[in-house]
Amino acid sequence: MGPWPQGVDARSALWLFTIALTLFVLLLPVASYIAALPFIKDEWGLNNTQAGAVYSAYLAGYAVSALLVIPLTDRLNTRYIFLAATAISATAQVLFPLVAHGMASGAALMALAGLGFVGVYMPGLRLISERFSQGGRGMAMGTFVTASYAAHAASLATTGGLMSALEWRDAYLVMALASI
């Protein structure tokens, strides 16, 4: 027995590390909006309700995507869904600091980012479930989920740190470009 749970070889562990790292990197800008919120509210003239609605669009995109994307994993290759969703999420996050200038454009891009996130997260869990069917599934899924939470924390802290030297749009863009 090696350092991994039964049924997990070094190749599978490397694959897991890669897919978890992919999720972590993709989510680097996920909390950039929250970190930049005071600046965004001032620039766009948003009240608290409007600012919350922009972020809520991310969650709405996530929910709608769950209803549409997850059933597709039964019909289409899960890897292709994972890759397409990665591209959608990264593109939306890069465009946000470049083209969002108000509630409508901000909410639309946040919704796309949320749609992309669930298209990565849920198919990623499915890929892990398929790969680790013999053993180590709990450890593998826990690693993937932990990458998501770690990315949220890193996003908030790093964006906040960047904003001590950069404007909010530049800090957000750095995080979004890093996610590519």
FIRONU-41546 format. One record per residue (C-alpha): residue number from 0; x, y, z; residue in one letter. Coordinates in nm, 2 decimals. Last residue first. Layout:
N
<r seq="NUM" X="X" Y="Y" Z="Z" type="A"/>
...
This chain:
180
<r seq="179" X="-0.68" Y="3.15" Z="-1.83" type="I"/>
<r seq="178" X="-0.74" Y="3.22" Z="-1.46" type="S"/>
<r seq="177" X="-0.44" Y="3.44" Z="-1.44" type="A"/>
<r seq="176" X="-0.60" Y="3.67" Z="-1.70" type="L"/>
<r seq="175" X="-0.90" Y="3.70" Z="-1.47" type="A"/>
<r seq="174" X="-0.69" Y="3.78" Z="-1.16" type="M"/>
<r seq="173" X="-0.49" Y="4.04" Z="-1.35" type="V"/>
<r seq="172" X="-0.81" Y="4.18" Z="-1.49" type="L"/>
<r seq="171" X="-0.97" Y="4.22" Z="-1.15" type="Y"/>
<r seq="170" X="-0.66" Y="4.41" Z="-1.03" type="A"/>
<r seq="169" X="-0.66" Y="4.63" Z="-1.34" type="D"/>
<r seq="168" X="-1.03" Y="4.71" Z="-1.31" type="R"/>
<r seq="167" X="-1.00" Y="4.78" Z="-0.93" type="W"/>
<r seq="166" X="-0.72" Y="5.03" Z="-0.98" type="E"/>
<r seq="165" X="-0.38" Y="4.90" Z="-0.89" type="L"/>
<r seq="164" X="-0.13" Y="4.92" Z="-0.59" type="A"/>
<r seq="163" X="-0.35" Y="4.84" Z="-0.29" type="S"/>
<r seq="162" X="-0.60" Y="4.68" Z="-0.52" type="M"/>
<r seq="161" X="-0.36" Y="4.39" Z="-0.58" type="L"/>
<r seq="160" X="-0.38" Y="4.29" Z="-0.21" type="G"/>
<r seq="159" X="-0.76" Y="4.30" Z="-0.22" type="G"/>
<r seq="158" X="-0.76" Y="4.09" Z="-0.54" type="T"/>
<r seq="157" X="-0.52" Y="3.85" Z="-0.38" type="T"/>
<r seq="156" X="-0.72" Y="3.81" Z="-0.06" type="A"/>
<r seq="155" X="-1.06" Y="3.77" Z="-0.22" type="L"/>
<r seq="154" X="-0.94" Y="3.54" Z="-0.49" type="S"/>
<r seq="153" X="-0.73" Y="3.33" Z="-0.26" type="A"/>
<r seq="152" X="-1.03" Y="3.27" Z="-0.03" type="A"/>
<r seq="151" X="-1.26" Y="3.18" Z="-0.32" type="H"/>
<r seq="150" X="-0.98" Y="2.96" Z="-0.48" type="A"/>
<r seq="149" X="-0.94" Y="2.77" Z="-0.15" type="A"/>
<r seq="148" X="-1.31" Y="2.69" Z="-0.14" type="Y"/>
<r seq="147" X="-1.30" Y="2.56" Z="-0.50" type="S"/>
<r seq="146" X="-0.98" Y="2.36" Z="-0.44" type="A"/>
<r seq="145" X="-1.14" Y="2.21" Z="-0.13" type="T"/>
<r seq="144" X="-1.43" Y="2.07" Z="-0.35" type="V"/>
<r seq="143" X="-1.17" Y="1.90" Z="-0.58" type="F"/>
<r seq="142" X="-0.97" Y="1.75" Z="-0.29" type="T"/>
<r seq="141" X="-1.29" Y="1.63" Z="-0.12" type="G"/>
<r seq="140" X="-1.40" Y="1.46" Z="-0.44" type="M"/>
<r seq="139" X="-1.07" Y="1.28" Z="-0.46" type="A"/>
<r seq="138" X="-1.06" Y="1.18" Z="-0.10" type="M"/>
<r seq="137" X="-1.42" Y="1.05" Z="-0.12" type="G"/>
<r seq="136" X="-1.35" Y="0.86" Z="-0.44" type="R"/>
<r seq="135" X="-1.04" Y="0.69" Z="-0.31" type="G"/>
<r seq="134" X="-1.14" Y="0.35" Z="-0.43" type="G"/>
<r seq="133" X="-1.26" Y="0.16" Z="-0.73" type="Q"/>
<r seq="132" X="-1.48" Y="0.43" Z="-0.89" type="S"/>
<r seq="131" X="-1.21" Y="0.69" Z="-0.88" type="F"/>
<r seq="130" X="-1.20" Y="0.79" Z="-1.25" type="R"/>
<r seq="129" X="-1.58" Y="0.79" Z="-1.30" type="E"/>
<r seq="128" X="-1.65" Y="0.99" Z="-0.98" type="S"/>
<r seq="127" X="-1.37" Y="1.23" Z="-1.06" type="I"/>
<r seq="126" X="-1.51" Y="1.29" Z="-1.41" type="L"/>
<r seq="125" X="-1.86" Y="1.35" Z="-1.25" type="R"/>
<r seq="124" X="-1.72" Y="1.59" Z="-1.00" type="L"/>
<r seq="123" X="-1.55" Y="1.78" Z="-1.28" type="G"/>
<r seq="122" X="-1.88" Y="1.78" Z="-1.47" type="P"/>
<r seq="121" X="-2.04" Y="1.95" Z="-1.17" type="M"/>
<r seq="120" X="-1.77" Y="2.21" Z="-1.12" type="Y"/>
<r seq="119" X="-1.68" Y="2.30" Z="-1.47" type="V"/>
<r seq="118" X="-2.02" Y="2.36" Z="-1.62" type="G"/>
<r seq="117" X="-2.12" Y="2.50" Z="-1.28" type="V"/>
<r seq="116" X="-1.85" Y="2.77" Z="-1.32" type="F"/>
<r seq="115" X="-1.94" Y="2.85" Z="-1.68" type="G"/>
<r seq="114" X="-2.29" Y="2.94" Z="-1.60" type="L"/>
<r seq="113" X="-2.17" Y="3.15" Z="-1.30" type="G"/>
<r seq="112" X="-1.93" Y="3.34" Z="-1.53" type="A"/>
<r seq="111" X="-2.21" Y="3.39" Z="-1.79" type="L"/>
<r seq="110" X="-2.44" Y="3.53" Z="-1.52" type="A"/>
<r seq="109" X="-2.16" Y="3.76" Z="-1.39" type="M"/>
<r seq="108" X="-2.12" Y="3.89" Z="-1.75" type="L"/>
<r seq="107" X="-2.49" Y="3.97" Z="-1.78" type="A"/>
<r seq="106" X="-2.50" Y="4.12" Z="-1.43" type="A"/>
<r seq="105" X="-2.21" Y="4.36" Z="-1.51" type="G"/>
<r seq="104" X="-2.35" Y="4.46" Z="-1.84" type="S"/>
<r seq="103" X="-2.69" Y="4.54" Z="-1.68" type="A"/>
<r seq="102" X="-2.56" Y="4.70" Z="-1.36" type="M"/>
<r seq="101" X="-2.32" Y="4.93" Z="-1.52" type="G"/>
<r seq="100" X="-1.99" Y="4.97" Z="-1.69" type="H"/>
<r seq="99" X="-1.88" Y="4.62" Z="-1.77" type="A"/>
<r seq="98" X="-1.65" Y="4.61" Z="-2.07" type="V"/>
<r seq="97" X="-1.29" Y="4.55" Z="-1.97" type="L"/>
<r seq="96" X="-1.33" Y="4.46" Z="-1.60" type="P"/>
<r seq="95" X="-1.60" Y="4.20" Z="-1.68" type="F"/>
<r seq="94" X="-1.45" Y="4.08" Z="-2.01" type="L"/>
<r seq="93" X="-1.18" Y="3.87" Z="-1.85" type="V"/>
<r seq="92" X="-1.43" Y="3.71" Z="-1.61" type="Q"/>
<r seq="91" X="-1.67" Y="3.63" Z="-1.89" type="A"/>
<r seq="90" X="-1.40" Y="3.48" Z="-2.11" type="T"/>
<r seq="89" X="-1.27" Y="3.26" Z="-1.82" type="A"/>
<r seq="88" X="-1.62" Y="3.13" Z="-1.75" type="S"/>
<r seq="87" X="-1.71" Y="3.05" Z="-2.11" type="I"/>
<r seq="86" X="-1.37" Y="2.89" Z="-2.18" type="A"/>
<r seq="85" X="-1.39" Y="2.67" Z="-1.87" type="T"/>
<r seq="84" X="-1.75" Y="2.58" Z="-1.96" type="A"/>
<r seq="83" X="-1.63" Y="2.46" Z="-2.30" type="A"/>
<r seq="82" X="-1.36" Y="2.25" Z="-2.15" type="L"/>
<r seq="81" X="-1.58" Y="2.08" Z="-1.89" type="F"/>
<r seq="80" X="-1.86" Y="2.02" Z="-2.14" type="I"/>
<r seq="79" X="-1.60" Y="1.87" Z="-2.37" type="Y"/>
<r seq="78" X="-1.47" Y="1.64" Z="-2.09" type="R"/>
<r seq="77" X="-1.82" Y="1.53" Z="-2.00" type="T"/>
<r seq="76" X="-1.87" Y="1.39" Z="-2.35" type="N"/>
<r seq="75" X="-2.23" Y="1.45" Z="-2.44" type="L"/>
<r seq="74" X="-2.56" Y="1.28" Z="-2.35" type="R"/>
<r seq="73" X="-2.56" Y="1.21" Z="-1.98" type="D"/>
<r seq="72" X="-2.33" Y="1.51" Z="-1.92" type="T"/>
<r seq="71" X="-2.60" Y="1.72" Z="-2.09" type="L"/>
<r seq="70" X="-2.83" Y="1.67" Z="-1.79" type="P"/>
<r seq="69" X="-2.58" Y="1.87" Z="-1.58" type="I"/>
<r seq="68" X="-2.56" Y="2.16" Z="-1.83" type="V"/>
<r seq="67" X="-2.92" Y="2.28" Z="-1.84" type="L"/>
<r seq="66" X="-3.06" Y="2.27" Z="-1.49" type="L"/>
<r seq="65" X="-2.72" Y="2.34" Z="-1.33" type="A"/>
<r seq="64" X="-2.66" Y="2.62" Z="-1.58" type="S"/>
<r seq="63" X="-2.98" Y="2.79" Z="-1.46" type="V"/>
<r seq="62" X="-2.86" Y="2.77" Z="-1.10" type="A"/>
<r seq="61" X="-2.50" Y="2.89" Z="-1.17" type="Y"/>
<r seq="60" X="-2.63" Y="3.18" Z="-1.39" type="G"/>
<r seq="59" X="-2.86" Y="3.27" Z="-1.11" type="A"/>
<r seq="58" X="-2.57" Y="3.27" Z="-0.87" type="L"/>
<r seq="57" X="-2.36" Y="3.49" Z="-1.09" type="Y"/>
<r seq="56" X="-2.67" Y="3.72" Z="-1.14" type="A"/>
<r seq="55" X="-2.68" Y="3.75" Z="-0.76" type="S"/>
<r seq="54" X="-2.35" Y="3.93" Z="-0.78" type="Y"/>
<r seq="53" X="-2.51" Y="4.20" Z="-1.00" type="V"/>
<r seq="52" X="-2.83" Y="4.20" Z="-0.79" type="A"/>
<r seq="51" X="-2.62" Y="4.26" Z="-0.47" type="G"/>
<r seq="50" X="-2.48" Y="4.58" Z="-0.62" type="A"/>
<r seq="49" X="-2.83" Y="4.69" Z="-0.72" type="Q"/>
<r seq="48" X="-2.96" Y="4.63" Z="-0.37" type="T"/>
<r seq="47" X="-2.67" Y="4.81" Z="-0.21" type="N"/>
<r seq="46" X="-2.70" Y="5.12" Z="-0.43" type="N"/>
<r seq="45" X="-2.51" Y="5.15" Z="-0.75" type="L"/>
<r seq="44" X="-2.36" Y="5.47" Z="-0.89" type="G"/>
<r seq="43" X="-2.14" Y="5.27" Z="-1.14" type="W"/>
<r seq="42" X="-1.81" Y="5.42" Z="-1.02" type="E"/>
<r seq="41" X="-1.91" Y="5.44" Z="-0.65" type="D"/>
<r seq="40" X="-2.06" Y="5.09" Z="-0.64" type="K"/>
<r seq="39" X="-1.77" Y="4.94" Z="-0.84" type="I"/>
<r seq="38" X="-1.51" Y="5.10" Z="-0.60" type="F"/>
<r seq="37" X="-1.69" Y="4.96" Z="-0.29" type="P"/>
<r seq="36" X="-1.74" Y="4.62" Z="-0.46" type="L"/>
<r seq="35" X="-1.38" Y="4.56" Z="-0.56" type="A"/>
<r seq="34" X="-1.32" Y="4.27" Z="-0.32" type="A"/>
<r seq="33" X="-1.67" Y="4.13" Z="-0.39" type="I"/>
<r seq="32" X="-1.62" Y="4.16" Z="-0.77" type="Y"/>
<r seq="31" X="-1.28" Y="3.99" Z="-0.74" type="S"/>
<r seq="30" X="-1.44" Y="3.70" Z="-0.55" type="A"/>
<r seq="29" X="-1.44" Y="3.46" Z="-0.85" type="V"/>
<r seq="28" X="-1.13" Y="3.60" Z="-1.02" type="P"/>
<r seq="27" X="-0.91" Y="3.30" Z="-0.92" type="L"/>
<r seq="26" X="-1.18" Y="3.05" Z="-0.99" type="L"/>
<r seq="25" X="-1.03" Y="2.91" Z="-1.31" type="L"/>
<r seq="24" X="-0.70" Y="2.87" Z="-1.13" type="V"/>
<r seq="23" X="-0.85" Y="2.66" Z="-0.85" type="F"/>
<r seq="22" X="-1.07" Y="2.45" Z="-1.09" type="L"/>
<r seq="21" X="-0.76" Y="2.37" Z="-1.31" type="T"/>
<r seq="20" X="-0.56" Y="2.30" Z="-0.99" type="L"/>
<r seq="19" X="-0.82" Y="2.04" Z="-0.89" type="A"/>
<r seq="18" X="-0.81" Y="1.89" Z="-1.24" type="I"/>
<r seq="17" X="-0.43" Y="1.87" Z="-1.23" type="T"/>
<r seq="16" X="-0.41" Y="1.74" Z="-0.88" type="F"/>
<r seq="15" X="-0.66" Y="1.47" Z="-0.96" type="L"/>
<r seq="14" X="-0.47" Y="1.36" Z="-1.27" type="W"/>
<r seq="13" X="-0.15" Y="1.35" Z="-1.06" type="L"/>
<r seq="12" X="-0.32" Y="1.13" Z="-0.81" type="A"/>
<r seq="11" X="-0.46" Y="0.91" Z="-1.09" type="S"/>
<r seq="10" X="-0.10" Y="0.86" Z="-1.22" type="R"/>
<r seq="9" X="0.04" Y="0.79" Z="-0.88" type="A"/>
<r seq="8" X="-0.22" Y="0.52" Z="-0.81" type="D"/>
<r seq="7" X="-0.54" Y="0.54" Z="-0.62" type="V"/>
<r seq="6" X="-0.73" Y="0.21" Z="-0.57" type="G"/>
<r seq="5" X="-0.65" Y="0.19" Z="-0.20" type="Q"/>
<r seq="4" X="-0.59" Y="0.53" Z="-0.05" type="P"/>
<r seq="3" X="-0.27" Y="0.71" Z="-0.15" type="W"/>
<r seq="2" X="0.07" Y="0.69" Z="0.03" type="P"/>
<r seq="1" X="0.14" Y="0.34" Z="-0.11" type="G"/>
<r seq="0" X="0.00" Y="0.00" Z="0.00" type="M"/>
